[in-house]
Amino acid sequence: MILATTLALVAEEAEHHGNVALETFGYGVVAFVVFSALGLVTLSYRNVANRHAHKAEAYAKKHAADLQSTGHGHGH
């Protein structure tokens, strides 16, 4: 019985009426920072294929027979 009374008193004490938007503002800031960081990581991979086009061309020339015989990646 004492535990229930204590919990009721703690819950009653913890109850307050404030501006909920200001209390949860930090969650929005954290979400904005996380999504901004993820956006920067995504943008860092932009145009990567074109930076290494010479390697892709060299690989295609070296393995032309392998690439043509398998088609679209299916090994029939």
ZIFEN-V451801 format. One record per pair of residues at least 12 apart in sequence whose C-alpha atoms are under 10 Angstrom apart, sorted by the first residue. I is the first residue (numbers start at 1). J is the second residue. If there is no record, write none. Layout:
i=I j=J
i=I j=J
This chain:
none
